[in-house]
Amino acid sequence: MTLERVLQQTARVFNLHGIEDSHLEARILLGHILKLSPAQLYTQPERTLSQEKIESLQQLIERRLCQEPTAYIVKHKEFYGVDFYVDPRVLIPRPETELLVEKSFEFAKNRTNCLSSLKKPFLIADVGTGCGAIAISLALNLPQIKVYATDISPSALEVARLNCEYHNVMEQITFIQGNLLEPVPEPVDLIVANLAYIKSSELADLSPEITNFEPIVAIDGGRNGLDLIQQLLEQAEEKIHSRGCLLLEIGQNQGKAMVSLINHCLPKARFELIPDLSGIKRVVKIDF
Ligand SMILES: C[S@@+](CC[C@H](N)C(=O)[O-])C[C@H]1O[C@@H](n2cnc3c(N)ncnc32)[C@H](O)[C@@H]1O
């Protein structure tokens, strides 16, 4: 059977089972089997697939139909233009988190220009680092920064370390296990965090792709969804330099609750809610 036909058939099966982006998903799985990128597959539509490869693909299709996320099947995910190893020890990085990285990058770039004459490293804490997506994306783009990357989950930190070694930024990032900012040993210039923000009572409404495969500690935001974020706000003042900044990702429709929380925990803070391209307030920026 030719690659073109295999792709069409796989996409049709995915479509019938309600899997979105069926053509792209089919390309990613077939590309994984053949060690080709989805784009490279376009150049060989008439190539024939051996029986052995068809059977391997069939196994991956079955896993996908059991709702296993494609990123866990192929064990990687692109984020901010960088490839990350992922497995069920970590949350799969989401495209919406790229806005958080973009805003962190903007703030750090501005401030490192000012600090360069002082020869002091610009310090960042990435709280709840997961696979290390935020810390590593920032380190790759800003060689003058040092990052403390924390996570409560020792197994998530194992994955983050693998990614850090793979991208060769070990000198810039220190991984520490612990609760939020508690293990960070000194005040930093920027705190960035994409913490769990789904209400515990709403976890059952999420798709089985998430609840059956991704780590619960990465998605459960407690009773009102903002429990971890509240704790972080309470810890922040002690762990941030004056003129520092805290950048957080929040969920859709959490803007109002977030404003009340900031007014309660940090009544003097200046802050803004930053929308993504669809107008959803996704990032909170708090200036200290
Ligand atoms: C939503 S995931 C984000 C992962 C990664 N930063 C990203 O953006 O893809 C949240 C992460 O926070 C970690 N986490 C949960 N509770 C924590 C806590 N109390 N202290 C530190 N990390 C925590 C989870 O293990 C998980 O890796």
Ligand as a Chemical Component Dictionary entry (heavy atoms), coordinates in Angstrom:
data_LIG
# 
_chem_comp.id                   LIG 
_chem_comp.type                 NON-POLYMER 
_chem_comp.pdbx_formal_charge   0 
_chem_comp.three_letter_code    LIG 
# 
loop_
_chem_comp_atom.comp_id 
_chem_comp_atom.atom_id 
_chem_comp_atom.alt_atom_id 
_chem_comp_atom.type_symbol 
_chem_comp_atom.charge 
_chem_comp_atom.model_Cartn_x 
_chem_comp_atom.model_Cartn_y 
_chem_comp_atom.model_Cartn_z 
_chem_comp_atom.pdbx_ordinal 
LIG C1  C1  C 0  0.151 22.551 34.290 1  
LIG S1  S1  S 1  1.639 21.660 34.576 2  
LIG C2  C2  C 0  2.775 22.728 33.722 3  
LIG C3  C3  C 0  4.002 22.058 33.242 4  
LIG C4  C4  C 0  4.908 22.973 32.402 5  
LIG N1  N1  N 0  5.345 24.122 33.152 6  
LIG C5  C5  C 0  4.166 23.439 31.160 7  
LIG O1  O1  O 0  3.815 24.633 31.080 8  
LIG O2  O2  O -1 3.928 22.625 30.268 9  
LIG C6  C6  C 0  1.880 22.013 36.283 10 
LIG C7  C7  C 0  3.140 21.437 36.908 11 
LIG O3  O3  O 0  3.161 21.880 38.273 12 
LIG C8  C8  C 0  3.603 20.813 39.092 13 
LIG N2  N2  N 0  3.090 21.053 40.473 14 
LIG C9  C9  C 0  1.868 20.750 40.991 15 
LIG N3  N3  N 0  1.806 21.122 42.270 16 
LIG C10 C10 C 0  2.997 21.716 42.563 17 
LIG C11 C11 C 0  3.530 22.308 43.740 18 
LIG N4  N4  N 0  2.813 22.405 44.879 19 
LIG N5  N5  N 0  4.791 22.798 43.697 20 
LIG C12 C12 C 0  5.532 22.706 42.546 21 
LIG N6  N6  N 0  5.062 22.145 41.413 22 
LIG C13 C13 C 0  3.827 21.667 41.415 23 
LIG C14 C14 C 0  3.071 19.559 38.433 24 
LIG O4  O4  O 0  3.808 18.426 38.815 25 
LIG C15 C15 C 0  3.223 19.931 36.949 26 
LIG O5  O5  O 0  4.464 19.500 36.443 27 
# 
loop_
_chem_comp_bond.comp_id 
_chem_comp_bond.atom_id_1 
_chem_comp_bond.atom_id_2 
_chem_comp_bond.value_order 
_chem_comp_bond.pdbx_ordinal 
LIG C1  S1  SING 1  
LIG S1  C2  SING 2  
LIG S1  C6  SING 3  
LIG C2  C3  SING 4  
LIG C3  C4  SING 5  
LIG C4  N1  SING 6  
LIG C4  C5  SING 7  
LIG C5  O1  DOUB 8  
LIG C5  O2  SING 9  
LIG C6  C7  SING 10 
LIG C7  O3  SING 11 
LIG C7  C15 SING 12 
LIG O3  C8  SING 13 
LIG C8  N2  SING 14 
LIG C8  C14 SING 15 
LIG N2  C9  SING 16 
LIG N2  C13 SING 17 
LIG C9  N3  DOUB 18 
LIG N3  C10 SING 19 
LIG C10 C11 SING 20 
LIG C10 C13 DOUB 21 
LIG C11 N4  SING 22 
LIG C11 N5  DOUB 23 
LIG N5  C12 SING 24 
LIG C12 N6  DOUB 25 
LIG N6  C13 SING 26 
LIG C14 O4  SING 27 
LIG C14 C15 SING 28 
LIG C15 O5  SING 29 
# 
